């Protein structure tokens, strides 16, 4: 059995932010000085979800009930490294060599591989 978290029950939340500074109060407690930022998400049919981590917002105000999740912002380098670790080198070579924008210029294969990886990261099939 896991310990209860702030996300188990909606909490009373008040947010004021002007892009440079902000104030986040949860259940009457100002947590602003303990946070680097936040994200506020909402789907129809339920209370908003407040994720606490670094994420600047400009001119946001919110007061209401929200599920609160304390998250950790992931290092983008780790995300990229994990993506690259899952690339099949043979598939990357085939996809890059099959591109129709190869032009015979220096470093064309490297450029084609980088474009292929970019397309793969964006979910474009086949690179």
RARA-V66114 format. One record per pair of residues at least 24 apart in sequence whose C-alpha atoms are under 10 Angstrom apart, sorted by the first residue. I is the first residue (numbers start at 1). J is the second residue. Records with the same first field share a line. If there is no record, write none. Layout:
I: J, J
//
This chain:
5: 68, 69, 70
6: 67, 68, 69, 70
7: 49, 50, 51, 66, 67, 68, 69, 70
8: 67, 68, 69
9: 65, 66, 67, 68
10: 46, 47, 48, 49, 50, 64, 65, 66, 67, 68
11: 47, 49, 50, 64, 65, 66, 67, 68
12: 63, 64, 65, 66, 67, 68
13: 50, 62, 63, 64, 65, 66, 67, 68
14: 61, 62, 63, 64, 65, 66
15: 40, 50, 60, 61, 62, 63, 64
16: 57, 58, 59, 60, 61, 62, 63
17: 56, 57, 58, 59, 60, 61, 62
18: 56, 57, 58, 59, 60, 61
19: 56, 57, 58, 59, 60
20: 56, 57, 58, 59
21: 56, 57, 58, 59
22: 56, 57, 58, 59, 60, 61
23: 61
24: 52, 61, 62, 63
25: 63
26: 63, 64, 65, 66, 68
27: 65
35: 70
36: 73
37: 73
38: 69, 70, 71
39: 69, 71
40: 66, 67, 68
41: 66, 67
42: 66, 67
80: 121
83: 117, 120, 121
84: 117, 121
87: 117, 120
91: 126, 127
92: 116, 117, 120, 126, 127
94: 126, 127
95: 125, 126, 127
96: 126, 127
98: 126, 127
99: 126, 127
//
